[in-house]
Amino acid sequence: MTWVDLLLLLILAGGITTFGRKRLRKHNPVYKGVERDFASHCALSIEESPLLQLSTAPEGDTPRYLVVDTETVCYLHDTLDETQLSAIDTPLLASLSWLLLDEELRVVRSEDHLLLSGMPITSEATDYHQLTTEFVAGHGEPPQAVLELFLRDLETTQMIVGHSLAFHLAVLAHDLQHYQLPSESLRSKRSFCTMRQGINYLILHYQADPLQTRISLETLYSKLLWGREDLEIIYQLKSRHDVVLATHCFIKLYKDPTSAADS
């Protein structure tokens, strides 16, 4: 090999290294603003990420909105309604989370509860929400006490919010009836379903498929807040994860002048 060949090899190697670095910078961006302070390969944490933290209301503020999510002991498709669930004669709730928001959409209080229904959690349900019979047995609470607290909090608010809200209301109505508790307040409040309202928003503002009827909560959150497909979001309790994401979506949608309550 002559010195000319050696020189050409060094030039070629230097060019490959420079090109590779440019490609790396292109596909691994570092975002500098609060709005884009994580790279595309990173995950957000419900418990730790500042991007998912919600504003806290001043002490003593009156709740106006309640955002709710349920997880069940068996896997149920969220298209099931109250009539269909009435065929099940055992309690359904494994966990129940809700957030109370004030007039300015700030968090007054948050609640997360595992319910000791006495029913085993199926493997399909565990695959979905990661809760096991053993874990709930060691950390759960009497369901009636949790549901009574939920009803007291709901009574103080004007609107109930959730993603696929009709399903969560059907599950709640089912278990309230099972524990002989009143369910009328579930139907007396104004309602706001982030799935329905989110689809309408995406159709109006992003030319989404007008025939679309369903969208996952993580997909909606990712599109509304970040203009992207699904972000990876890690969590410890799925019902807590869902009320936090649903609240972010609700705040975004409710502030839009084209949005309105479902009822």
C-alpha positions in Angstrom: 0.0 0.0 0.0 1.5 3.4 -1.1 1.2 6.5 0.9 -1.4 7.8 -1.5 -3.6 4.7 -0.8 -3.2 5.3 3.0 -4.2 9.0 2.6 -7.3 8.1 0.6 -8.3 5.6 3.3 -7.9 8.2 6.0 -10.1 10.7 4.1 -12.8 8.1 3.5 -12.8 7.1 7.2 -13.1 10.7 8.2 -16.0 11.2 5.8 -17.9 8.2 7.1 -17.5 9.3 10.7 -18.7 12.8 10.0 -21.7 11.5 8.0 -22.6 9.1 10.8 -22.5 11.9 13.4 -24.8 14.1 11.3 -27.2 11.2 10.9 -27.1 10.6 14.6 -27.9 14.2 15.4 -30.7 14.2 12.8 -32.5 11.1 14.2 -31.8 11.7 17.9 -33.0 15.3 18.5 -32.5 17.1 21.8 -35.5 19.3 22.5 -34.7 22.4 24.5 -38.1 23.9 25.4 -40.4 22.6 28.1 -42.8 21.6 25.3 -40.2 19.2 23.8 -37.8 18.3 26.5 -37.7 14.6 25.8 -36.3 12.7 22.8 -38.4 10.4 20.7 -37.0 7.3 22.4 -37.7 8.4 26.0 -40.7 7.5 28.1 -42.8 9.7 30.3 -43.6 8.7 33.9 -47.0 9.4 35.4 -45.5 9.7 38.9 -42.3 11.6 38.1 -42.4 13.5 34.8 -43.0 17.2 35.2 -44.7 17.2 31.8 -47.5 15.2 33.3 -47.9 17.1 36.5 -51.2 19.1 36.9 -51.6 22.5 38.5 -52.8 22.3 42.1 -55.8 24.4 43.3 -55.5 26.7 46.3 -56.6 25.1 49.5 -60.3 25.3 50.1 -61.2 25.6 46.4 -64.6 24.2 45.4 -64.5 21.2 43.0 -66.5 21.6 39.8 -65.3 18.6 37.7 -64.7 15.0 38.5 -62.5 12.9 36.2 -62.9 9.1 36.7 -61.4 5.8 35.6 -62.2 2.2 36.5 -60.3 -1.1 36.2 -62.1 -4.4 36.5 -61.5 -7.9 37.8 -62.2 -9.4 34.4 -61.4 -8.1 31.0 -64.4 -6.3 29.5 -64.7 -4.5 26.2 -65.5 -0.8 26.8 -68.4 -0.9 24.4 -70.5 -2.8 27.0 -73.3 -0.9 28.5 -75.2 -1.0 31.8 -77.9 -3.4 30.5 -75.2 -5.9 29.3 -73.3 -5.7 32.5 -76.4 -6.4 34.5 -76.1 -10.0 33.5 -73.1 -10.2 35.7 -74.1 -10.9 39.3 -70.7 -10.3 41.0 -68.8 -7.0 41.6 -66.5 -5.8 38.9 -64.3 -3.1 40.3 -60.6 -3.8 41.0 -59.4 -0.2 41.1 -61.1 3.2 41.1 -59.3 6.6 40.6 -60.7 10.1 40.3 -59.5 13.7 40.3 -61.4 16.7 41.5 -60.8 19.9 39.5 -61.8 23.4 40.3 -63.3 26.1 38.0 -59.8 26.8 36.6 -59.2 23.1 36.0 -56.7 22.8 38.8 -56.5 19.7 41.0 -58.4 20.0 44.3 -57.8 16.4 45.3 -56.9 13.0 43.8 -58.0 9.6 44.9 -56.7 6.1 44.0 -58.2 3.0 45.5 -57.9 -0.8 45.1 -61.1 -2.6 46.0 -61.4 -5.8 48.0 -64.3 -7.3 46.1 -63.4 -10.9 47.0 -63.4 -11.7 43.3 -60.2 -13.2 41.7 -58.7 -11.1 39.0 -58.5 -13.0 35.7 -55.2 -13.4 33.8 -56.6 -11.4 30.9 -57.4 -8.5 33.2 -53.9 -8.7 34.8 -52.3 -8.6 31.3 -54.3 -5.4 30.7 -53.9 -3.4 33.9 -51.1 -5.4 35.8 -53.2 -5.9 39.0 -53.2 -9.3 40.5 -55.5 -10.9 43.0 -52.6 -11.2 45.6 -51.6 -7.5 45.3 -55.2 -6.2 45.7 -55.7 -8.6 48.6 -52.7 -7.0 50.3 -53.5 -3.4 49.5 -57.2 -3.1 48.9 -60.0 -1.4 50.8 -63.6 -2.3 51.5 -65.5 -1.4 48.3 -68.6 0.1 50.0 -66.4 2.7 51.8 -64.6 3.7 48.6 -67.8 4.0 46.6 -69.4 6.1 49.4 -66.5 8.5 49.3 -66.8 8.6 45.5 -70.5 9.5 45.7 -69.8 12.3 48.3 -67.2 13.8 46.0 -69.4 13.4 42.9 -72.2 15.2 44.7 -70.1 18.4 45.1 -69.3 18.6 41.3 -71.2 19.8 38.2 -69.6 17.5 35.5 -68.2 14.0 35.3 -65.4 13.4 32.8 -63.7 10.2 31.5 -62.3 8.4 28.5 -65.0 6.0 27.1 -67.1 7.5 29.9 -70.2 5.5 29.2 -68.4 2.3 30.1 -67.0 3.6 33.3 -70.4 4.9 34.4 -71.9 1.5 33.5 -69.3 -0.3 35.7 -69.9 2.2 38.6 -73.7 1.8 38.3 -73.3 -2.0 38.3 -71.2 -2.0 41.5 -73.3 0.7 43.2 -76.3 -1.5 42.7 -74.4 -4.6 44.0 -73.5 -2.8 47.2 -77.0 -1.3 47.5 -75.8 2.3 47.0 -77.6 5.0 45.0 -76.5 5.6 41.4 -78.8 8.4 40.4 -76.1 11.1 40.6 -74.1 9.3 37.8 -76.9 10.3 35.4 -77.8 13.7 36.9 -74.4 15.3 36.2 -73.3 16.9 32.9 -70.9 14.6 31.2 -67.8 14.9 29.0 -66.3 11.9 27.2 -62.7 12.7 26.1 -62.9 9.9 23.5 -65.9 11.3 21.8 -64.9 14.9 22.1 -61.3 14.0 21.1 -62.3 12.3 17.9 -64.5 15.3 17.0 -61.5 17.6 17.6 -59.2 15.6 15.5 -61.7 15.4 12.6 -62.2 19.2 12.8 -58.6 20.3 13.3 -56.5 17.5 11.8 -58.7 16.1 9.0 -58.9 12.7 10.8 -61.1 9.9 9.5 -64.7 11.1 9.8 -65.8 7.5 10.3 -63.6 6.9 13.3 -65.5 6.0 16.4 -62.7 4.9 18.8 -59.3 6.1 19.9 -57.1 4.9 22.8 -56.4 7.4 25.6 -52.6 7.3 25.0 -53.1 7.9 21.3 -55.4 10.9 21.9 -53.1 12.4 24.5 -50.0 12.0 22.2 -51.8 13.6 19.3 -53.5 16.4 21.3 -50.5 17.4 23.4 -47.6 16.5 21.3 -48.8 16.1 17.7 -47.4 12.6 17.6 -48.4 9.0 17.6 -48.3 7.0 20.9 -45.7 8.1 23.4 -44.4 5.5 25.8 -45.8 6.3 29.3 -44.9 4.3 32.4 -47.0 4.1 35.5 -47.6 2.2 38.7 -51.4 2.1 38.7 -53.4 2.1 35.5 -56.5 3.8 36.8 -54.2 6.6 38.0 -52.5 6.7 34.6 -55.8 7.0 32.9 -57.3 9.8 35.0 -54.1 11.9 34.6 -54.0 11.5 30.8 -57.8 12.0 30.6 -57.4 15.2 32.6 -54.8 16.6 30.3 -57.0 15.8 27.3 -60.0 17.3 29.0 -58.2 20.5 29.7 -57.0 20.8 26.1 -60.5 20.0 24.7 -62.6 21.9 27.1 -60.7 25.1 26.5 -61.3 24.8 22.7 -64.3 26.9 21.7 -65.6 24.2 19.4 -66.0 21.7 22.3 -69.1 21.3 24.5 -70.3 18.9 27.1 -71.9 15.6 25.9 -75.0 16.4 28.1 
